[in-house]
């Protein structure tokens, strides 16, 4: 009886591993990749070198967006990356796609459910300065996630008005602000007003 019970537990755990996945939304991927806002399977069995050198004990996720490209998530040196394997007429290789920049350092075995990512140069992995926010659902981590992106519009509700929420660099870069303009500073946690010369907290 104990053997049957143990076997049932092992089968249940195996089924959880098979069904575990993440589903992405918000990816701004190159058009040749096809749709990357799809589901990715947990530890699908790839044996590529990158995955063999990933951080010990971490998960990785992969899928195939078309017949040529197979993107995958993995963590290396405490940073989550997305690369893609490509295979075309007996030729194959890898391209860099994205790097997680917030949170910049991750100690979690799974990627964060909400993060800020940066596009990378496909060939050398250098940062491009192009950022986007991505939401994951499924077997992702909720322990260390990115802060919500700035809100660049006034939001009205029956009980309140929400000002645009921006960092000081973005506020000071505003072109031709009107005297009396107001914005919420994420950095200083205050409402800032433009007095005709500079932005100051109320």
BELQUIZI-V832602 format. One record per pair of residues at least 6 apart in sequence whose C-alpha atoms are under 8 Angstrom apart, sorted by sequence separation. I is the first residue (numbers start at 1). J is the second residue. D is the distance in whole Angstrom. If there is no record, write none. Layout:
I;J;D, I;J;D
This chain:
29;35;8, 64;70;4, 65;71;7, 74;80;6, 75;81;6, 86;92;5, 87;93;7, 120;126;5, 121;127;6, 155;161;6, 156;162;6, 184;190;6, 185;191;6, 193;199;5, 194;200;7, 29;36;7, 63;70;6, 64;71;7, 73;80;7, 74;81;6, 85;92;7, 86;93;5, 120;127;5, 121;128;6, 154;161;7, 155;162;5, 184;191;4, 185;192;6, 192;199;6, 193;200;5, 62;70;7, 63;71;6, 73;81;6, 74;82;7, 85;93;6, 86;94;6, 119;127;6, 120;128;5, 154;162;6, 155;163;7, 183;191;6, 184;192;6, 192;200;5, 193;201;6, 27;36;7, 51;60;8, 62;71;6, 63;72;7, 73;82;5, 85;94;5, 86;95;8, 118;127;7, 119;128;6, 154;163;5, 155;164;8, 182;191;7, 183;192;5, 192;201;4, 193;202;7, 27;37;6, 62;72;4, 72;82;6, 73;83;7, 84;94;6, 85;95;7, 118;128;7, 119;129;7, 153;163;7, 154;164;5, 182;192;6, 183;193;7, 191;201;6, 192;202;6, 26;37;7, 61;72;5, 62;73;6, 71;82;7, 72;83;6, 83;94;7, 84;95;5, 118;129;7, 119;130;6, 153;164;5, 182;193;5, 190;201;6, 191;202;6, 24;36;7, 25;37;5, 60;72;7, 61;73;5, 71;83;6, 72;84;6, 83;95;6, 84;96;7, 103;115;7, 118;130;6, 119;131;6, 152;164;5, 171;183;8, 181;193;6, 182;194;7, 190;202;7, 24;37;5, 25;38;7, 60;73;5, 61;74;7, 71;84;4, 72;85;8, 83;96;5, 84;97;7, 102;115;6, 103;116;7, 118;131;4, 151;164;5, 152;165;6, 180;193;6, 181;194;5, 23;37;7, 24;38;6, 60;74;5, 70;84;5, 71;85;6, 82;96;7, 83;97;5, 101;115;8, 102;116;5, 117;131;6, 118;132;7, 150;164;7, 151;165;5, 152;166;7, 171;185;8, 179;193;8, 180;194;5, 23;38;5, 24;39;6, 59;74;7, 60;75;7, 69;84;6, 70;85;5, 82;97;6, 83;98;7, 100;115;7, 101;116;6, 102;117;7, 116;131;7, 117;132;5, 150;165;5, 151;166;7, 179;194;5, 180;195;6, 23;39;4, 24;40;8, 43;59;6, 44;60;8, 58;74;8, 59;75;8, 69;85;6, 70;86;6, 81;97;8, 82;98;5, 100;116;6, 101;117;5, 116;132;6, 117;133;6, 133;149;8, 150;166;5, 178;194;7, 179;195;5, 180;196;8, 22;39;6, 23;40;6, 42;59;7, 43;60;5, 44;61;7, 58;75;7, 69;86;5, 81;98;6, 82;99;6, 100;117;4, 101;118;7, 116;133;5, 117;134;7, 150;167;8, 166;183;7, 168;185;6, 177;194;7, 179;196;5, 21;39;7, 22;40;5, 42;60;6, 43;61;6, 44;62;6, 68;86;5, 69;87;7, 81;99;5, 99;117;6, 100;118;6, 115;133;6, 116;134;6, 165;183;6, 166;184;6, 167;185;6, 168;186;7, 178;196;7, 21;40;5, 22;41;7, 42;61;5, 43;62;7, 68;87;5, 80;99;6, 81;100;6, 98;117;6, 99;118;5, 114;133;7, 115;134;6, 163;182;7, 164;183;5, 165;184;5, 166;185;5, 167;186;5, 168;187;6, 177;196;8, 21;41;5, 22;42;8, 41;61;5, 42;62;7, 54;74;7, 55;75;6, 67;87;8, 68;88;6, 79;99;7, 80;100;5, 98;118;5, 99;119;7, 114;134;6, 115;135;7, 163;183;6, 164;184;6, 165;185;6, 166;186;6, 167;187;6, 168;188;8, 20;41;6, 21;42;5, 40;61;5, 41;62;5, 54;75;6, 55;76;5, 79;100;7, 98;119;4, 99;120;7, 114;135;5, 163;184;6, 165;186;6, 19;41;8, 20;42;6, 40;62;5, 41;63;6, 54;76;5, 55;77;6, 97;119;6, 98;120;5, 113;135;6, 114;136;6, 18;41;8, 19;42;8, 40;63;5, 51;74;7, 53;76;7, 54;77;8, 55;78;7, 97;120;5, 113;136;5, 18;42;7, 39;63;7, 96;120;6, 97;121;7, 112;136;7, 113;137;6, 17;42;7, 79;104;7, 96;121;6, 97;122;6, 79;105;6, 80;106;7, 96;122;4, 78;105;5, 79;106;6, 95;122;5, 96;123;6, 113;140;5, 172;199;7, 78;106;5, 95;123;6, 96;124;7, 97;125;8, 112;140;6, 113;141;5, 114;142;8, 171;199;8, 36;65;6, 78;107;6, 96;125;5, 110;139;7, 111;140;5, 112;141;5, 113;142;6, 35;65;6, 110;140;5, 111;141;6, 112;142;6, 115;145;6, 116;146;6, 34;65;6, 80;111;7, 110;141;6, 112;143;8, 114;145;5, 115;146;5, 33;65;7, 34;66;7, 40;72;8, 109;141;8, 112;144;6, 113;145;7, 114;146;6, 115;147;8, 33;66;7, 108;141;7, 112;145;6, 33;69;6, 75;111;8, 106;144;8, 22;61;8, 21;61;7, 103;144;7, 103;145;6, 102;145;7, 103;146;6, 102;146;5, 102;147;8, 58;108;8, 59;109;6, 60;110;8, 58;109;4, 59;110;6, 57;109;7, 58;110;7, 29;97;8, 28;132;7, 27;132;7, 26;132;7, 27;133;8, 26;133;6, 27;134;6, 26;134;5, 25;134;6, 26;135;6, 24;134;7, 25;135;5, 24;135;6, 25;136;7, 24;136;5, 23;136;5, 24;137;7, 22;136;6, 23;137;5, 22;137;5, 23;138;6, 22;138;5, 21;138;6, 22;139;6, 20;138;7, 21;139;6, 22;140;7, 20;139;6
